Amino acid sequence: MNKTVSVLVGTQWGDEGKGKIVDLLAENKDFVVRFQGGNNAGHTIIVNNKKYPLHLIPSGILNPKANCVIANGVILDLEVLVSEIEMFVKDGIKLRDRLFISDRCHLILPYHKALDIAYENARGKGKLGTTGRGIGPAYSDKASYNGIRIYELKDWDLFVEKFKFQTKIKNEILKTFKVAPININKELKKISELRKTVLPFVADTYQLLQKAIAQNKTILMEGAQAVMLDLDFSPYPYCTGSNTIPGMVNTGAGIPVQKIGNILGVVKAYTSKVGSGPFPTELIDKTGVGLQQKGAEFGTTTGRARRVGWLDLEAVKFACEVSGVTEIAITKIDILSGFPKIKVCVGYELPPSVIPASSSVIPAKAGIHIKKIPYSSCGYLELEKLTPIYKEFSGWDEDIMKVKNFKDLPKNCQDYVRFIEKFLGVPIKLISTGPKREEYIKII
């Protein structure tokens, strides 16, 4: 059986630099497919010194040979989608007959965004750090049979009927939060214009992809967010509204799992996180500020500063296991140049009093009443109380952005990479050494 489908997945909390890796891999792919998430995901691709911030359209669109698909597992904000389409059209990048949007995609509508913000504000000190993009409420409507799909835009009268019905219900909920109601006529007028740009790209993407598979076309599935934000395998409720692991390829695009040949996990050389929730390796000292500034850790979607910390290999190992990762791409390792010491988390310790009764824990050193606990046994309560176990490495000062061969990297950098590979038990195939498309090392 030919396995022509590859999956790319982030192994941390998102913002691993997946967009650049997709852009590189897309050079040899016939199709690049988004299969979950919404515009809460953000990639920035740099081509010929021009930045393209993307939230919905697959990163492979910048390769003129690649067809790009937004499959049924993605939820769509029409305003964001149209702004991206117009950005590419303005730059003379061909989209017609290259960009295909599933007619099964659910829509993020104005009341979803209003509810998202209202719920978050109502949580007070218990805020989750949502992007406010309406992701959770839109997926909630999808699951409760209250969603509206892009398919309905084909029949404007039907769409108007459904939109009015749902908006009236949502306005009653917004009233309880003392939030201004959604202006139905104003929003319908706006959507009526947006649909004119979007509808020409709507297609039966299931049939499109099945035909591509039958013809042995190469397909890259572009994951959004990351494993640590998965609806089921994250420290819930600090997560996104969809499943982000490779298994979502089947339900989010209709791709049979038997067709998946390899799964590439993207690992940033340190860790970053947007929003609230436990972050075991977080750095709130001058080292953290240095990582944040040098790494330009500010969200593509929100613009807010990301929290940063050392690489958490215990969490990444779990992500690789649950995703079935077969190879690794390391990103942003150039950001670590100049740090005299670099740490990596290789495990967690918890006082026995807070270890879950169901956990299979490993005793620590004799005489110390603290036990090691695997990531899979930790909910957010444990993650907030644990102590990371670190391994320390000597850093390097050299600028590595122009290095093209692994053997030419500083020895300390090589040692760092090899340790990651050994700990994860997965081969590293690519190392990104800078933000530009050409700044990377391929390991054969």
C-alpha positions in Angstrom: 0.0 0.0 0.0 1.4 3.4 -1.0 1.5 5.8 1.9 1.7 9.2 0.3 0.3 11.2 3.3 2.6 13.0 5.7 1.4 14.8 8.9 3.1 17.7 10.6 2.2 18.4 14.3 3.5 20.7 16.9 4.7 18.9 20.0 4.5 21.8 22.5 2.0 24.6 23.2 2.0 26.0 19.6 4.2 28.6 18.1 6.9 26.0 17.4 7.7 27.5 13.9 5.5 25.0 12.0 4.8 27.5 9.3 8.4 27.6 8.0 8.7 23.8 8.1 5.5 23.4 6.1 6.7 26.0 3.6 9.9 23.9 3.2 8.2 20.6 2.9 5.5 22.0 0.5 8.2 22.3 -2.2 7.8 18.6 -2.9 4.1 18.1 -2.1 1.1 18.1 -4.4 -1.3 19.1 -1.7 -1.1 20.9 1.7 -4.1 20.5 3.9 -5.3 22.2 7.1 -7.5 19.7 9.0 -8.4 21.3 12.4 -8.5 24.5 14.3 -9.4 28.0 13.3 -7.8 31.4 13.1 -6.5 31.1 16.6 -3.5 29.4 14.9 -0.9 31.7 13.4 2.1 31.3 11.2 4.5 33.8 9.7 6.2 32.9 6.5 9.1 35.0 5.3 9.8 34.8 1.5 12.1 37.2 -0.3 12.2 39.4 2.9 8.4 39.7 2.8 6.3 38.5 5.8 3.1 36.7 5.3 1.1 36.2 8.5 -1.3 33.3 8.0 -4.1 32.0 10.2 -6.3 29.9 7.9 -4.8 29.4 4.5 -2.2 26.6 4.5 1.4 27.7 4.6 2.1 25.8 1.4 0.2 28.4 -0.7 3.5 30.2 -1.3 4.7 27.2 -3.3 3.1 27.7 -6.7 3.0 23.9 -7.4 1.1 23.0 -4.3 -2.7 22.8 -4.1 -4.0 23.9 -0.7 -7.1 22.6 1.1 -9.0 23.8 4.1 -10.7 20.6 5.2 -13.9 20.0 7.1 -12.3 20.0 10.6 -11.4 23.7 10.3 -13.8 26.4 11.5 -13.8 29.6 9.5 -13.9 33.3 10.3 -15.0 34.8 7.0 -13.4 38.2 7.7 -10.0 36.6 8.4 -10.3 34.3 5.4 -11.1 37.1 3.0 -8.3 39.3 4.3 -5.8 36.5 3.6 -7.3 35.9 0.1 -7.0 39.6 -0.7 -3.4 39.7 0.7 -2.3 37.1 -1.8 -4.3 38.4 -4.7 -2.7 41.9 -4.1 0.7 40.3 -4.4 -0.2 38.5 -7.6 -0.2 35.0 -6.0 -2.6 32.7 -7.9 -5.3 31.1 -5.7 -8.1 30.0 -8.1 -7.9 26.3 -8.8 -5.2 26.1 -6.1 -7.2 26.9 -2.9 -10.1 24.6 -2.0 -12.4 25.0 1.0 -14.6 22.2 2.3 -18.3 22.9 2.1 -18.5 21.1 5.5 -16.5 23.7 7.4 -18.4 25.4 10.2 -18.4 29.1 10.5 -17.2 31.3 13.4 -19.9 34.0 13.5 -20.1 37.3 15.4 -22.0 35.9 18.4 -19.3 33.2 18.9 -16.6 35.9 19.4 -18.9 37.9 21.7 -19.6 34.9 23.8 -16.0 33.9 23.9 -15.0 37.2 25.4 -18.0 37.3 27.7 -17.3 33.9 29.2 -13.6 34.8 29.7 -14.4 38.0 31.5 -16.9 36.2 33.7 -14.2 33.8 34.9 -12.4 36.6 36.7 -9.2 35.4 38.2 -9.8 32.0 36.7 -9.4 33.2 33.1 -8.1 30.6 30.6 -6.3 33.0 28.3 -8.5 32.5 25.3 -7.6 34.4 22.1 -11.2 35.7 22.0 -11.6 34.5 18.4 -14.8 32.5 19.1 -13.1 29.1 18.7 -14.6 27.3 21.8 -18.2 28.6 21.2 -18.1 27.7 17.5 -16.9 24.1 18.2 -19.6 24.0 21.0 -22.3 24.9 18.5 -21.0 22.3 16.1 -21.2 19.6 18.7 -24.7 20.7 19.9 -26.2 20.8 16.4 -26.4 24.6 16.4 -23.6 25.3 14.0 -23.9 26.8 10.6 -21.7 25.5 7.8 -20.2 27.3 4.9 -22.4 25.1 2.8 -25.4 27.1 3.9 -24.0 30.3 2.3 -24.9 28.8 -1.1 -28.6 29.3 -0.2 -28.7 32.8 1.2 -32.4 32.6 2.4 -31.6 29.5 4.3 -28.5 31.1 5.8 -30.4 34.2 6.9 -33.0 32.1 8.6 -30.5 30.1 10.5 -28.4 33.1 11.4 -31.3 35.1 12.7 -32.5 32.1 14.8 -29.1 31.5 16.4 -28.3 35.2 16.9 -31.6 35.8 18.8 -30.7 32.9 21.2 -27.2 34.1 21.6 -28.3 37.7 22.3 -30.4 36.4 25.2 -27.2 34.8 26.6 -25.2 37.9 26.1 -27.8 39.9 27.9 -27.1 37.9 31.1 -23.5 39.1 30.8 -24.6 42.7 30.3 -23.0 42.6 26.8 -24.5 44.6 23.9 -26.5 42.4 21.5 -25.4 41.4 18.0 -26.9 43.7 15.3 -28.4 41.1 13.0 -29.0 43.3 9.9 -25.6 44.9 10.1 -23.8 41.5 10.4 -25.9 40.0 7.6 -24.9 42.9 5.3 -21.3 42.2 6.0 -21.5 38.5 5.5 -23.4 39.0 2.3 -20.3 40.8 0.9 -17.8 38.3 2.3 -19.5 35.3 0.8 -18.9 36.6 -2.7 -15.2 36.3 -2.2 -15.3 32.9 -0.5 -17.9 30.8 -2.4 -15.8 30.4 -5.6 -13.3 28.4 -3.5 -15.8 26.1 -1.8 -15.6 22.5 -2.9 -16.1 18.9 -2.0 -12.7 18.4 -0.6 -13.3 14.9 0.5 -13.7 13.8 -3.1 -10.7 16.0 -4.1 -8.4 14.3 -1.6 -9.7 10.8 -2.3 -8.9 11.3 -5.9 -5.4 12.6 -5.0 -4.8 9.5 -2.9 -5.9 7.2 -5.7 -3.5 9.0 -8.0 -0.6 8.6 -5.5 -0.3 12.4 -5.1 1.8 13.5 -2.1 -0.2 15.2 0.6 1.1 17.1 3.7 -1.4 17.5 6.5 -0.6 20.8 8.3 -1.5 20.6 12.0 -2.5 23.8 13.8 -1.8 24.6 17.5 -0.1 21.6 19.1 -0.4 18.4 21.1 -0.3 20.2 24.5 -3.4 22.1 23.5 -5.4 19.1 22.4 -8.9 19.0 23.7 -8.4 15.6 25.4 -4.6 15.3 26.0 -3.9 18.8 27.3 -4.1 19.9 30.9 -7.8 20.6 30.4 -9.4 23.2 30.5 -6.2 25.0 29.3 -6.6 23.9 25.7 -8.1 24.6 22.4 -11.6 23.6 21.2 -10.4 20.8 18.8 -8.3 17.7 18.8 -4.8 18.6 17.5 -3.1 15.2 17.4 -2.6 13.3 14.0 -5.7 11.1 14.6 -7.8 14.2 13.7 -6.6 13.8 10.1 -9.3 11.1 9.7 -12.2 13.0 11.1 -10.9 16.5 10.0 -10.2 15.7 6.4 -11.5 12.2 5.6 -8.0 10.8 5.2 -7.7 7.1 6.1 -5.1 6.5 8.7 -3.7 3.6 6.7 -2.5 6.2 4.1 -0.2 8.0 6.6 3.4 7.3 5.9 5.2 9.5 8.4 4.5 12.0 11.1 6.9 14.9 11.6 6.9 16.5 15.1 8.1 20.1 15.3 10.1 20.9 18.5 11.1 24.4 19.4 14.6 24.4 21.1 13.0 26.1 24.1 9.3 26.4 25.1 6.7 29.1 24.8 3.1 29.4 25.8 0.2 31.8 25.2 -2.4 32.3 27.9 -3.0 30.9 31.3 -2.4 27.4 32.7 0.5 25.5 34.2 3.9 25.9 32.6 6.5 23.8 34.6 9.7 25.2 33.0 8.6 28.9 32.8 11.3 31.5 33.2 10.3 34.7 34.8 13.8 36.1 35.3 16.2 38.0 33.0 16.9 34.7 31.1 13.2 34.5 30.3 13.1 38.1 29.2 16.2 37.5 27.0 14.5 34.4 25.3 11.3 36.4 24.8 13.0 39.4 23.2 15.5 37.5 21.1 13.0 35.0 20.0 10.4 37.7 19.1 7.9 35.7 21.2 4.8 37.8 20.5 1.7 36.1 19.1 0.8 36.2 15.4 -2.9 36.1 16.3 -3.1 38.2 19.5 0.1 40.2 19.4 0.5 39.6 23.1 3.8 38.5 24.7 4.3 34.7 25.0 5.5 33.1 28.2 8.8 31.4 27.7 10.9 28.7 29.5 13.4 25.9 29.0 12.6 22.9 26.7 10.4 20.4 28.5 11.4 17.1 27.1 9.1 15.1 29.4 6.1 16.9 27.8 7.5 16.6 24.3 8.2 12.9 24.8 4.5 12.4 25.7 3.5 14.4 22.6 5.6 12.2 20.4 4.2 9.0 21.9 0.5 10.0 21.6 1.1 11.3 18.1 3.2 8.5 16.8 5.9 10.9 15.7 8.4 9.2 13.3 10.8 12.1 12.8 11.6 15.5 14.4 12.3 19.0 13.1 14.1 21.3 15.6 13.3 25.1 15.3 14.6 28.4 16.6 17.8 26.8 17.9 19.6 30.0 16.8 17.9 31.9 19.6 19.9 29.9 22.1 23.2 31.3 20.8 24.8 33.5 23.4 23.3 31.9 26.5 26.1 30.6 28.7 24.0 27.8 30.2 21.0 26.0 28.7 18.7 23.7 30.7 16.4 20.9 29.6 13.6 19.4 31.7 14.0 15.6 31.8 11.3 14.8 34.4 9.1 16.0 37.2 9.1 15.6 41.0 6.1 15.9 43.2 5.6 15.6 47.0 3.8 12.3 47.6 0.9 14.1 49.2 -0.2 15.6 45.8 0.5 12.6 43.6 -2.8 11.2 42.1 -3.7 7.8 43.6 -4.1 6.4 40.1 -0.6 7.3 39.1 2.2 4.8 38.5 5.0 6.8 40.1 8.7 6.1 40.2 10.6 6.5 43.5 13.3 9.1 43.5 16.6 8.8 45.3 16.6 6.8 48.5 15.8 9.0 51.5 14.1 11.7 49.6 10.4 11.8 50.1 9.7 13.1 46.6 8.7 10.9 43.6 9.0 11.2 39.9 5.8 11.4 37.9 5.3 11.1 34.1 3.5 13.9 32.2 0.6 11.6 31.3 -0.3 11.3 35.0 -0.4 15.1 35.6 -3.6 17.2 35.4 -3.3 20.9 35.8 -3.3 20.7 39.6 -0.2 18.5 39.6 1.5 20.5 36.9 1.2 23.6 39.0 2.9 22.0 42.0 5.7 19.9 40.5 9.4 20.7 40.4 11.2 20.2 37.0 14.2 18.0 36.9 16.8 19.7 34.8 19.9 18.6 32.8 22.2 21.5 32.2 24.3 22.1 29.0 27.1 24.6 28.2 26.0 27.1 25.6 27.7 28.5 22.5 28.3 32.0 21.3 28.6 31.4 17.5 26.0 32.7 15.1 24.7 29.6 13.4 22.1 31.1 11.1 24.3 30.5 7.9 25.4 27.0 8.9 24.3 24.3 6.3 25.8 21.1 7.7 25.3 19.6 11.1 29.0 18.9 11.6 29.7 22.7 11.3 27.5 23.5 14.2 29.4 24.4 17.5 30.1 21.2 19.4 27.9 22.3 22.4 25.0 22.8 20.0 25.6 19.4 18.4 25.5 17.9 21.9 22.3 19.6 22.7 20.6 18.3 19.6 21.9 14.8 20.0 20.6 14.7 23.6 17.1 15.7 22.4 17.2 13.0 19.8 18.3 10.3 22.2 15.8 11.3 24.9 12.9 11.2 22.5 14.0 8.1 20.7 13.0 9.8 17.4 15.5 10.8 14.6 16.0 14.5 14.0 15.8 15.2 10.3 15.7 19.0 10.1 17.1 21.9 12.1 15.9 25.4 11.5 18.7 27.9 12.2 16.9 31.2 11.4 13.6 32.7 10.3 14.3 32.8 6.6 13.3 30.0 4.2 16.9 29.1 3.4 18.2 29.0 7.0 18.0 25.3 7.8 20.0 22.1 8.0 18.7 18.9 6.5 20.0 15.7 8.1 19.9 12.6 5.9 
